[in-house]
Amino acid sequence: MRPSASRPSTVSSRAVMPHAATRCKAERFAQGLDGWSSKPGWTCVVGYDGDQGVGYAYRAPLPVDARWWGGLRAEISADVIEETGSRTYALSELMVRRPWRKTGISRQLHDALLGPRPEERATLLVDQEHPKVWALYESWGWHTLGDLQPRLDGAPLFHAMLLPLQGR
């Protein structure tokens, strides 16, 4: 059964693995989750429709020595990408299971995760192969800082995005 867009989902703080991931993707996801969840300030929200997990989002503040901005292709002022350990909240993953997509769940997870935050801003990376996702984040108030190519083998080209958190 597909939930209606107006049906609220509750949010909890436990992580779940995507049910349809291939073994390789699941292993890569688990490694990434292990890395993020070990960071100070890591938080996760999970949306439910009844007892069905429908999606999740997680993040952590960027540390002083964050490599997040490494690979930016644009000339950005050093003060914009300087991290203090409490300035920027990095949204690492937001996923909604296929039957619940286009129901408003992704916005609910986004807003629950970014709710009242002490950080000045949030950041995320959107794969440039997903223009609809990029447009969705722009419609939620995010703006593009520039292109970013992570220094990882096979990493795609991303749009690095920022969202002011104070005064929301």
PyMOL commands that set and color helices and strands:
alter all, ss='L'
color gray80, all
select helices_A, chain A and resi 23-37+78-81+98-100+105-114+131-139
alter helices_A, ss='H'
color red, helices_A
select strands_A, chain A and resi 10-12+43-49+52-61+88-96+121-127+143-148+158-164
alter strands_A, ss='S'
color yellow, strands_A
deselect
rebuild
show_as cartoon
